[in-house]
């Protein structure tokens, strides 16, 4: 999947439909990261952690290094 822009738009739609799924925020954070927007990536990963995805904390910790 090389079209991260389209994938990001799909994740935006998914979050709009159900903004309580941690996995959506984690994946959108990954897409932001691939698009070189680390601040948005970190914000999404933090949201994923708040929603219960403990693995997203690893991404946040790596970003902060």
Biopython code that builds the backbone (N, CA, C, O; Angstrom):
import numpy as np
from Bio.PDB.StructureBuilder import StructureBuilder

atoms = [
    (1, "UNK", "N", (0.849, -1.174, 0.000)),
    (1, "UNK", "CA", (0.000, 0.000, 0.000)),
    (1, "UNK", "C", (0.890, 1.230, 0.000)),
    (1, "UNK", "O", (1.401, 1.633, 1.046)),
    (2, "UNK", "N", (1.075, 1.819, -1.150)),
    (2, "UNK", "CA", (1.937, 2.984, -1.269)),
    (2, "UNK", "C", (1.175, 4.290, -1.191)),
    (2, "UNK", "O", (1.800, 5.343, -1.072)),
    (3, "UNK", "N", (-0.136, 4.271, -1.253)),
    (3, "UNK", "CA", (-0.922, 5.493, -1.257)),
    (3, "UNK", "C", (-1.379, 5.824, 0.162)),
    (3, "UNK", "O", (-2.534, 5.600, 0.527)),
    (4, "UNK", "N", (-0.453, 6.361, 0.953)),
    (4, "UNK", "CA", (-0.761, 6.664, 2.345)),
    (4, "UNK", "C", (-1.792, 7.778, 2.468)),
    (4, "UNK", "O", (-2.552, 7.810, 3.436)),
    (5, "UNK", "N", (-1.830, 8.686, 1.508)),
    (5, "UNK", "CA", (-2.828, 9.763, 1.535)),
    (5, "UNK", "C", (-4.242, 9.213, 1.485)),
    (5, "UNK", "O", (-5.106, 9.651, 2.245)),
    (6, "UNK", "N", (-4.488, 8.261, 0.598)),
    (6, "UNK", "CA", (-5.814, 7.636, 0.490)),
    (6, "UNK", "C", (-6.112, 6.805, 1.727)),
    (6, "UNK", "O", (-7.237, 6.803, 2.227)),
    (7, "UNK", "N", (-5.112, 6.108, 2.213)),
    (7, "UNK", "CA", (-5.296, 5.296, 3.419)),
    (7, "UNK", "C", (-5.617, 6.196, 4.612)),
    (7, "UNK", "O", (-6.451, 5.853, 5.450)),
    (8, "UNK", "N", (-4.958, 7.332, 4.681)),
    (8, "UNK", "CA", (-5.211, 8.283, 5.753)),
    (8, "UNK", "C", (-6.655, 8.782, 5.691)),
    (8, "UNK", "O", (-7.319, 8.896, 6.721)),
    (9, "UNK", "N", (-7.137, 9.077, 4.491)),
    (9, "UNK", "CA", (-8.527, 9.518, 4.323)),
    (9, "UNK", "C", (-9.497, 8.425, 4.771)),
    (9, "UNK", "O", (-10.527, 8.718, 5.380)),
    (10, "UNK", "N", (-9.173, 7.182, 4.475)),
    (10, "UNK", "CA", (-10.017, 6.067, 4.922)),
    (10, "UNK", "C", (-10.044, 5.977, 6.447)),
    (10, "UNK", "O", (-11.096, 5.729, 7.036)),
    (11, "UNK", "N", (-8.899, 6.176, 7.080)),
    (11, "UNK", "CA", (-8.858, 6.126, 8.540)),
    (11, "UNK", "C", (-9.613, 7.306, 9.147)),
    (11, "UNK", "O", (-10.261, 7.152, 10.183)),
    (12, "UNK", "N", (-9.542, 8.468, 8.525)),
    (12, "UNK", "CA", (-10.324, 9.617, 8.991)),
    (12, "UNK", "C", (-11.810, 9.270, 8.980)),
    (12, "UNK", "O", (-12.539, 9.586, 9.921)),
    (13, "UNK", "N", (-12.247, 8.618, 7.909)),
    (13, "UNK", "CA", (-13.661, 8.210, 7.805)),
    (13, "UNK", "C", (-14.013, 7.197, 8.895)),
    (13, "UNK", "O", (-15.071, 7.291, 9.517)),
    (14, "UNK", "N", (-13.140, 6.248, 9.118)),
    (14, "UNK", "CA", (-13.399, 5.223, 10.141)),
    (14, "UNK", "C", (-13.497, 5.861, 11.524)),
    (14, "UNK", "O", (-14.363, 5.496, 12.319)),
    (15, "UNK", "N", (-12.618, 6.806, 11.810)),
    (15, "UNK", "CA", (-12.632, 7.484, 13.107)),
    (15, "UNK", "C", (-13.890, 8.332, 13.251)),
    (15, "UNK", "O", (-14.455, 8.435, 14.339)),
    (16, "UNK", "N", (-14.320, 8.933, 12.161)),
    (16, "UNK", "CA", (-15.552, 9.721, 12.208)),
    (16, "UNK", "C", (-16.751, 8.826, 12.544)),
    (16, "UNK", "O", (-17.662, 9.241, 13.260)),
    (17, "UNK", "N", (-16.740, 7.607, 12.024)),
    (17, "UNK", "CA", (-17.832, 6.668, 12.297)),
    (17, "UNK", "C", (-17.747, 6.067, 13.702)),
    (17, "UNK", "O", (-18.772, 5.849, 14.348)),
    (18, "UNK", "N", (-16.531, 5.800, 14.171)),
    (18, "UNK", "CA", (-16.343, 5.196, 15.486)),
    (18, "UNK", "C", (-15.036, 5.699, 16.082)),
    (18, "UNK", "O", (-13.981, 5.094, 15.893)),
    (19, "UNK", "N", (-15.117, 6.793, 16.792)),
    (19, "UNK", "CA", (-13.932, 7.435, 17.353)),
    (19, "UNK", "C", (-13.456, 6.855, 18.667)),
    (19, "UNK", "O", (-12.697, 7.500, 19.391)),
    (20, "UNK", "N", (-13.891, 5.645, 18.986)),
    (20, "UNK", "CA", (-13.481, 5.031, 20.249)),
    (20, "UNK", "C", (-12.645, 3.771, 20.059)),
    (20, "UNK", "O", (-12.375, 3.049, 21.018)),
    (21, "UNK", "N", (-12.239, 3.512, 18.827)),
    (21, "UNK", "CA", (-11.405, 2.334, 18.560)),
    (21, "UNK", "C", (-9.943, 2.752, 18.537)),
    (21, "UNK", "O", (-9.507, 3.506, 17.667)),
    (22, "UNK", "N", (-9.208, 2.255, 19.496)),
    (22, "UNK", "CA", (-7.797, 2.594, 19.613)),
    (22, "UNK", "C", (-7.019, 2.208, 18.362)),
    (22, "UNK", "O", (-6.112, 2.929, 17.946)),
    (23, "UNK", "N", (-7.368, 1.079, 17.765)),
    (23, "UNK", "CA", (-6.624, 0.606, 16.597)),
    (23, "UNK", "C", (-6.709, 1.584, 15.430)),
    (23, "UNK", "O", (-5.770, 1.688, 14.641)),
    (24, "UNK", "N", (-7.822, 2.300, 15.314)),
    (24, "UNK", "CA", (-7.946, 3.288, 14.240)),
    (24, "UNK", "C", (-6.933, 4.417, 14.434)),
    (24, "UNK", "O", (-6.276, 4.846, 13.486)),
    (25, "UNK", "N", (-6.820, 4.885, 15.667)),
    (25, "UNK", "CA", (-5.885, 5.977, 15.944)),
    (25, "UNK", "C", (-4.437, 5.515, 15.782)),
    (25, "UNK", "O", (-3.593, 6.252, 15.272)),
    (26, "UNK", "N", (-4.163, 4.293, 16.220)),
    (26, "UNK", "CA", (-2.802, 3.776, 16.062)),
    (26, "UNK", "C", (-2.434, 3.686, 14.578)),
    (26, "UNK", "O", (-1.348, 4.105, 14.178)),
    (27, "UNK", "N", (-3.337, 3.144, 13.773)),
    (27, "UNK", "CA", (-3.047, 3.010, 12.348)),
    (27, "UNK", "C", (-2.934, 4.368, 11.670)),
    (27, "UNK", "O", (-2.056, 4.575, 10.832)),
    (28, "UNK", "N", (-3.830, 5.304, 12.034)),
    (28, "UNK", "CA", (-3.737, 6.637, 11.433)),
    (28, "UNK", "C", (-2.425, 7.295, 11.833)),
    (28, "UNK", "O", (-1.810, 7.997, 11.030)),
    (29, "UNK", "N", (-1.993, 7.071, 13.070)),
    (29, "UNK", "CA", (-0.691, 7.581, 13.496)),
    (29, "UNK", "C", (0.431, 7.013, 12.646)),
    (29, "UNK", "O", (1.365, 7.728, 12.284)),
    (30, "UNK", "N", (0.340, 5.726, 12.328)),
    (30, "UNK", "CA", (1.354, 5.109, 11.463)),
    (30, "UNK", "C", (1.371, 5.752, 10.081)),
    (30, "UNK", "O", (2.438, 5.964, 9.506)),
    (31, "UNK", "N", (0.193, 6.060, 9.550)),
    (31, "UNK", "CA", (0.130, 6.720, 8.235)),
    (31, "UNK", "C", (0.708, 8.129, 8.303)),
    (31, "UNK", "O", (1.442, 8.545, 7.407)),
    (32, "UNK", "N", (0.380, 8.861, 9.360)),
    (32, "UNK", "CA", (0.953, 10.206, 9.527)),
    (32, "UNK", "C", (2.479, 10.122, 9.584)),
    (32, "UNK", "O", (3.181, 10.945, 8.996)),
    (33, "UNK", "N", (2.972, 9.127, 10.292)),
    (33, "UNK", "CA", (4.416, 8.950, 10.410)),
    (33, "UNK", "C", (5.037, 8.701, 9.030)),
    (33, "UNK", "O", (6.071, 9.279, 8.697)),
    (34, "UNK", "N", (4.407, 7.847, 8.243)),
    (34, "UNK", "CA", (4.909, 7.556, 6.901)),
    (34, "UNK", "C", (4.898, 8.799, 6.010)),
    (34, "UNK", "O", (5.708, 8.932, 5.092)),
    (35, "UNK", "N", (3.963, 9.703, 6.300)),
    (35, "UNK", "CA", (3.862, 10.950, 5.533)),
    (35, "UNK", "C", (4.722, 12.060, 6.131)),
    (35, "UNK", "O", (4.613, 13.222, 5.737)),
    (36, "UNK", "N", (5.584, 11.692, 7.091)),
    (36, "UNK", "CA", (6.553, 12.602, 7.711)),
    (36, "UNK", "C", (5.903, 13.674, 8.587)),
    (36, "UNK", "O", (6.486, 14.741, 8.780)),
    (37, "UNK", "N", (4.712, 13.411, 9.116)),
    (37, "UNK", "CA", (4.054, 14.337, 10.037)),
    (37, "UNK", "C", (4.079, 13.700, 11.425)),
    (37, "UNK", "O", (3.092, 13.133, 11.895)),
    (38, "UNK", "N", (5.244, 13.816, 12.062)),
    (38, "UNK", "CA", (5.471, 13.120, 13.322)),
    (38, "UNK", "C", (4.628, 13.682, 14.464)),
    (38, "UNK", "O", (4.260, 12.939, 15.374)),
    (39, "UNK", "N", (4.316, 14.968, 14.439)),
    (39, "UNK", "CA", (3.490, 15.526, 15.509)),
    (39, "UNK", "C", (2.079, 14.944, 15.478)),
    (39, "UNK", "O", (1.536, 14.584, 16.522)),
    (40, "UNK", "N", (1.488, 14.850, 14.303)),
    (40, "UNK", "CA", (0.157, 14.251, 14.187)),
    (40, "UNK", "C", (0.208, 12.762, 14.508)),
    (40, "UNK", "O", (-0.718, 12.212, 15.106)),
    (41, "UNK", "N", (1.297, 12.118, 14.106)),
    (41, "UNK", "CA", (1.455, 10.700, 14.417)),
    (41, "UNK", "C", (1.466, 10.497, 15.924)),
    (41, "UNK", "O", (0.776, 9.620, 16.443)),
    (42, "UNK", "N", (2.243, 11.302, 16.618)),
    (42, "UNK", "CA", (2.351, 11.161, 18.064)),
    (42, "UNK", "C", (1.009, 11.452, 18.738)),
    (42, "UNK", "O", (0.645, 10.772, 19.697)),
    (43, "UNK", "N", (0.280, 12.441, 18.258)),
    (43, "UNK", "CA", (-1.036, 12.758, 18.824)),
    (43, "UNK", "C", (-1.981, 11.569, 18.675)),
    (43, "UNK", "O", (-2.705, 11.226, 19.609)),
    (44, "UNK", "N", (-1.974, 10.943, 17.504)),
    (44, "UNK", "CA", (-2.840, 9.782, 17.295)),
    (44, "UNK", "C", (-2.400, 8.597, 18.144)),
    (44, "UNK", "O", (-3.239, 7.893, 18.705)),
    (45, "UNK", "N", (-1.105, 8.372, 18.242)),
    (45, "UNK", "CA", (-0.623, 7.271, 19.074)),
    (45, "UNK", "C", (-0.995, 7.500, 20.539)),
    (45, "UNK", "O", (-1.380, 6.563, 21.239)),
    (46, "UNK", "N", (-0.879, 8.747, 20.998)),
    (46, "UNK", "CA", (-1.282, 9.059, 22.373)),
    (46, "UNK", "C", (-2.764, 8.788, 22.580)),
    (46, "UNK", "O", (-3.161, 8.259, 23.619)),
    (47, "UNK", "N", (-3.577, 9.145, 21.607)),
    (47, "UNK", "CA", (-5.012, 8.878, 21.702)),
    (47, "UNK", "C", (-5.266, 7.375, 21.764)),
    (47, "UNK", "O", (-6.122, 6.919, 22.521)),
    (48, "UNK", "N", (-4.532, 6.615, 20.978)),
    (48, "UNK", "CA", (-4.669, 5.159, 21.003)),
    (48, "UNK", "C", (-4.329, 4.613, 22.388)),
    (48, "UNK", "O", (-5.003, 3.713, 22.891)),
    (49, "UNK", "N", (-3.284, 5.158, 22.998)),
    (49, "UNK", "CA", (-2.912, 4.731, 24.349)),
    (49, "UNK", "C", (-4.043, 5.061, 25.320)),
    (49, "UNK", "O", (-4.402, 4.232, 26.156)),
    (50, "UNK", "N", (-4.600, 6.255, 25.218)),
    (50, "UNK", "CA", (-5.709, 6.658, 26.094)),
    (50, "UNK", "C", (-6.903, 5.717, 25.941)),
    (50, "UNK", "O", (-7.637, 5.475, 26.900)),
    (51, "UNK", "N", (-7.091, 5.196, 24.749)),
    (51, "UNK", "CA", (-8.209, 4.296, 24.485)),
    (51, "UNK", "C", (-7.883, 2.840, 24.799)),
    (51, "UNK", "O", (-8.715, 1.957, 24.594)),
    (52, "UNK", "N", (-6.675, 2.588, 25.295)),
    (52, "UNK", "CA", (-6.352, 1.252, 25.775)),
    (52, "UNK", "C", (-5.357, 0.436, 24.967)),
    (52, "UNK", "O", (-5.115, -0.724, 25.301)),
    (53, "UNK", "N", (-4.776, 0.992, 23.924)),
    (53, "UNK", "CA", (-3.797, 0.244, 23.126)),
    (53, "UNK", "C", (-2.408, 0.444, 23.729)),
    (53, "UNK", "O", (-1.737, 1.436, 23.444)),
    (54, "UNK", "N", (-1.992, -0.489, 24.548)),
    (54, "UNK", "CA", (-0.710, -0.347, 25.223)),
    (54, "UNK", "C", (0.477, -0.440, 24.260)),
    (54, "UNK", "O", (1.545, 0.101, 24.546)),
    (55, "UNK", "N", (0.302, -1.112, 23.138)),
    (55, "UNK", "CA", (1.396, -1.220, 22.168)),
    (55, "UNK", "C", (1.692, 0.119, 21.487)),
    (55, "UNK", "O", (2.812, 0.345, 21.030)),
    (56, "UNK", "N", (0.706, 0.999, 21.417)),
    (56, "UNK", "CA", (0.914, 2.313, 20.806)),
    (56, "UNK", "C", (1.904, 3.142, 21.623)),
    (56, "UNK", "O", (2.540, 4.053, 21.092)),
    (57, "UNK", "N", (2.032, 2.831, 22.898)),
    (57, "UNK", "CA", (2.984, 3.557, 23.746)),
    (57, "UNK", "C", (4.404, 3.378, 23.238)),
    (57, "UNK", "O", (5.223, 4.290, 23.353)),
    (58, "UNK", "N", (4.699, 2.235, 22.686)),
    (58, "UNK", "CA", (6.034, 1.997, 22.113)),
    (58, "UNK", "C", (6.320, 3.026, 21.013)),
    (58, "UNK", "O", (7.421, 3.575, 20.949)),
    (59, "UNK", "N", (5.340, 3.285, 20.157)),
    (59, "UNK", "CA", (5.526, 4.251, 19.077)),
    (59, "UNK", "C", (5.755, 5.647, 19.636)),
    (59, "UNK", "O", (6.610, 6.382, 19.141)),
    (60, "UNK", "N", (4.999, 6.018, 20.663)),
    (60, "UNK", "CA", (5.170, 7.322, 21.301)),
    (60, "UNK", "C", (6.569, 7.428, 21.885)),
    (60, "UNK", "O", (7.250, 8.438, 21.705)),
    (61, "UNK", "N", (6.992, 6.394, 22.577)),
    (61, "UNK", "CA", (8.326, 6.406, 23.193)),
    (61, "UNK", "C", (9.434, 6.505, 22.153)),
    (61, "UNK", "O", (10.427, 7.199, 22.370)),
    (62, "UNK", "N", (9.273, 5.820, 21.028)),
    (62, "UNK", "CA", (10.273, 5.885, 19.953)),
    (62, "UNK", "C", (10.319, 7.274, 19.332)),
    (62, "UNK", "O", (11.393, 7.762, 18.980)),
    (63, "UNK", "N", (9.171, 7.907, 19.196)),
    (63, "UNK", "CA", (9.103, 9.253, 18.626)),
    (63, "UNK", "C", (9.842, 10.245, 19.508)),
    (63, "UNK", "O", (10.515, 11.147, 19.008)),
    (64, "UNK", "N", (9.721, 10.083, 20.796)),
    (64, "UNK", "CA", (10.306, 11.041, 21.740)),
    (64, "UNK", "C", (11.820, 10.915, 21.865)),
    (64, "UNK", "O", (12.468, 11.799, 22.426)),
    (65, "UNK", "N", (12.385, 9.842, 21.356)),
    (65, "UNK", "CA", (13.852, 9.651, 21.444)),
    (65, "UNK", "C", (14.580, 10.557, 20.506)),
    (65, "UNK", "O", (15.809, 10.528, 20.451)),
]
sb = StructureBuilder()
sb.init_structure("model")
sb.init_model(0)
sb.init_chain("A")
sb.init_seg("    ")
for serial, (resi, resn, name, xyz) in enumerate(atoms, 1):
    if name == "N":
        sb.init_residue(resn, " ", resi, " ")
    sb.init_atom(name, np.array(xyz, "f"), 0.0, 1.0, " ", f" {name:<3s}", serial, name[0])
structure = sb.get_structure()
